[in-house]
Amino acid sequence: MTRILIVNGWSEEGDLSHLKANCKLQSEIFVSLVKTVIKNSKIDIFNSYRPLPNLNLNTYDAFIWTGGGGSIYEKNLHNSSQINLCEKILKLQKPLWGSCWGMQVVAKTLGVKVFKSKYPEFGLAKNIRIINPILNKSIYKNKKNEFDAPAHHYDIIETLPDSFISISENNICYQSIYSQSMNIFCTQYHSELPYDYISNLMIYWKNNYNSFFSEKEFYSLVNYLKKKEFHDNGERLIEFNNWLAQLY
């Protein structure tokens, strides 16, 4: 049996906002995706606001870090808990997938600056290019060399952590990074989240985008995301499913 720990990057307030928006928790989306690929799996979820009793990290075969809210460079108990856990997990050198916030937590833990971008990506990251083919026969097998992906972030990493290489980028930021020696793959985008899921969250958080979009531009984007998901045909999940397939 494959044992996986999913680290929820969201605070309790962030999780509650998902429920109020009638959106499934992001940690639970990962559970469903893992169960689809790895039938014989045991999955636990770590919440910084509700720690697992007697958490023994050595018993897990792999780790998944979800997206999150806020900024990892802010000083608060949630961020401290996330970084402290990451330090312990990194020492194990077991397979780790980091998604968006997860990528930023890993980078911050490894001493890399995370900062607010002048060009946040809302709804999707466009024109992502695979610039290093090292994973084209594994994680990026059957993935197009240039693609769009679901995304929603204000912050980005400044440089690559030691031992990491950039796998994909667009003109905004590093979009995926990889360390063979540390067994870590991270994306700034959200392979796991449906485009229309993000659009539903954006509608709930609509006031957050007043300085970025006009009313017409905002609804044009959320409607585009719904169409994007309808025509996706499973392409956005390719890299995550490929990563999971390597675990068993």
C-alpha positions in Angstrom: 0.0 0.0 0.0 1.3 3.5 -0.9 1.0 6.0 1.9 0.8 9.6 1.0 0.6 12.7 3.2 -1.2 15.7 1.7 -0.1 19.0 3.3 -2.9 21.5 3.1 -1.4 24.9 2.4 -4.6 26.7 3.3 -5.4 28.2 6.7 -8.7 27.4 8.4 -10.1 30.7 7.2 -9.0 29.9 3.6 -10.6 26.5 3.8 -13.9 28.0 5.1 -13.9 30.5 2.2 -13.8 27.5 -0.2 -16.8 25.9 1.5 -18.7 29.2 1.4 -18.0 29.4 -2.3 -19.5 25.8 -2.7 -16.0 24.6 -3.8 -14.5 21.3 -2.6 -11.4 21.8 -0.4 -8.2 21.6 -2.5 -6.8 18.9 -0.2 -9.8 16.7 -1.0 -9.4 17.3 -4.7 -5.9 15.8 -4.4 -7.3 12.8 -2.4 -9.8 12.1 -5.2 -7.0 12.3 -7.9 -4.7 10.1 -6.0 -7.4 7.4 -5.4 -8.2 7.4 -9.1 -4.6 6.5 -10.1 -3.4 4.6 -7.0 -6.3 2.5 -5.9 -4.3 0.8 -3.1 -3.3 4.0 -1.2 -3.6 5.3 2.3 -3.9 9.1 2.4 -3.7 11.5 5.3 -4.2 15.3 5.3 -2.1 17.6 7.5 -3.8 20.9 8.4 -1.6 23.5 10.2 -4.7 24.5 12.2 -5.5 20.9 13.1 -2.3 18.8 13.4 -2.5 15.0 13.0 -1.8 13.2 16.3 1.5 11.3 16.4 2.5 12.3 12.9 5.3 10.0 11.9 6.7 11.3 8.6 8.9 8.3 8.1 5.8 6.1 7.4 4.9 8.0 4.2 6.1 7.0 0.8 5.4 10.5 -0.8 4.2 14.0 0.0 1.9 16.4 -1.8 1.7 20.1 -1.0 -1.4 21.9 -2.1 -2.0 25.5 -3.1 -2.6 28.1 -0.4 -3.5 31.7 0.4 -1.5 34.6 1.8 2.2 35.0 1.3 4.9 32.6 2.7 7.2 35.6 3.6 4.6 36.9 6.1 5.3 36.3 9.8 2.4 34.2 11.3 1.8 30.9 12.9 0.4 29.2 9.8 3.5 30.0 7.8 5.8 28.9 10.6 4.0 25.6 10.8 4.3 25.1 7.1 8.0 25.8 7.0 8.8 23.7 10.0 7.0 20.7 8.5 8.7 21.3 5.2 12.2 21.3 6.8 11.4 17.8 8.3 10.0 16.4 5.0 12.9 17.6 2.9 15.3 15.7 5.1 13.6 12.4 4.1 14.3 12.9 0.4 11.1 11.1 -0.6 9.0 12.1 -3.6 7.4 15.5 -3.1 4.9 17.3 -5.4 4.5 21.0 -4.6 1.6 23.0 -6.2 1.8 26.8 -6.4 2.0 27.6 -2.6 3.8 24.3 -2.2 6.5 25.4 -4.6 6.8 28.7 -2.7 7.0 26.9 0.7 9.8 24.6 -0.6 11.7 27.6 -2.1 11.4 29.7 1.1 12.5 26.7 3.2 15.5 26.3 1.0 16.5 30.0 1.4 15.1 31.4 -1.8 13.3 34.8 -1.9 9.5 34.7 -2.6 8.0 38.1 -3.6 4.9 39.7 -5.0 4.9 39.7 -8.8 4.1 42.8 -10.9 2.1 40.4 -13.1 -0.1 38.1 -11.1 -1.7 35.2 -13.0 -5.4 34.8 -12.4 -7.4 31.8 -13.8 -4.6 30.5 -16.0 -1.0 30.7 -16.9 -0.6 31.2 -20.6 2.1 30.0 -23.1 4.1 27.8 -20.7 7.1 26.3 -22.5 9.0 23.2 -21.6 12.5 24.5 -21.7 14.3 21.4 -20.4 13.4 18.0 -21.8 14.8 15.9 -18.9 11.3 14.9 -17.8 9.8 14.4 -21.3 9.8 10.6 -20.8 8.4 10.7 -17.2 6.5 13.5 -15.6 5.9 15.4 -18.9 5.4 12.3 -21.0 2.7 13.1 -23.7 2.6 16.7 -22.7 2.6 19.4 -25.4 5.8 21.4 -25.5 3.8 24.6 -25.1 0.6 24.7 -23.1 -1.7 26.7 -20.8 -2.6 25.6 -17.3 -4.9 26.6 -14.5 -3.2 29.1 -12.2 -3.9 31.7 -9.5 -1.1 33.5 -7.7 0.3 36.8 -6.8 3.7 35.6 -5.6 6.6 34.0 -7.4 10.1 32.7 -6.6 13.1 34.9 -7.4 15.7 32.3 -8.2 16.1 28.5 -8.3 17.0 26.7 -5.0 20.3 24.9 -5.1 20.2 21.5 -7.0 17.0 22.6 -8.8 16.6 23.1 -12.6 13.8 25.0 -14.4 11.6 22.6 -16.4 9.0 25.0 -17.8 8.6 28.8 -17.9 6.5 31.5 -19.5 7.2 35.2 -19.7 6.0 35.7 -16.1 7.9 33.2 -14.0 9.3 29.8 -13.4 6.3 27.4 -14.0 7.8 24.1 -12.9 11.1 23.2 -11.2 12.8 19.9 -10.4 15.5 18.5 -8.2 16.5 14.9 -9.0 18.8 14.6 -5.9 16.0 15.8 -3.5 13.2 14.0 -5.4 11.1 17.1 -5.7 8.9 18.4 -8.5 6.9 21.7 -8.1 4.6 23.7 -10.3 3.7 27.3 -10.0 0.5 26.5 -11.9 -2.3 24.1 -10.7 -2.4 20.9 -12.8 -4.8 19.5 -10.3 -7.5 22.2 -10.3 -10.2 22.4 -13.0 -10.4 25.8 -14.8 -14.0 26.2 -13.9 -13.2 25.4 -10.2 -10.9 28.4 -10.2 -13.5 30.5 -12.0 -16.0 29.7 -9.3 -13.6 30.7 -6.6 -12.8 33.9 -8.5 -16.5 34.8 -8.6 -16.7 34.4 -4.8 -13.6 36.5 -4.4 -14.7 39.0 -7.0 -13.9 42.1 -5.0 -10.2 41.1 -4.9 -9.9 41.8 -8.7 -11.4 45.3 -8.9 -8.0 46.9 -9.5 -7.1 44.3 -12.2 -10.2 44.0 -14.3 -13.2 45.9 -15.4 -16.6 44.2 -14.8 -16.7 43.1 -18.5 -13.1 41.8 -18.5 -13.7 39.8 -15.3 -16.8 38.0 -16.6 -15.1 37.4 -19.9 -12.3 35.7 -18.1 -14.4 33.5 -15.9 -16.6 32.4 -18.8 -13.4 31.7 -20.8 -12.2 29.4 -18.0 -15.4 27.4 -18.0 -15.0 26.9 -21.8 -11.4 26.0 -21.3 -12.2 23.2 -18.9 -14.9 21.8 -21.2 -12.4 21.5 -24.0 -9.4 20.3 -21.9 -9.9 16.6 -22.4 -7.6 15.7 -19.5 -4.6 17.5 -20.8 -4.1 19.6 -17.6 -3.8 16.4 -15.5 -1.0 14.7 -17.6 2.0 15.6 -15.4 0.3 14.9 -12.1 -1.0 11.5 -13.2 2.5 10.7 -14.6 4.0 11.7 -11.3 1.6 9.5 -9.4 2.3 6.5 -11.7 5.9 6.6 -10.6 5.0 6.0 -7.0 3.7 2.4 -7.4 
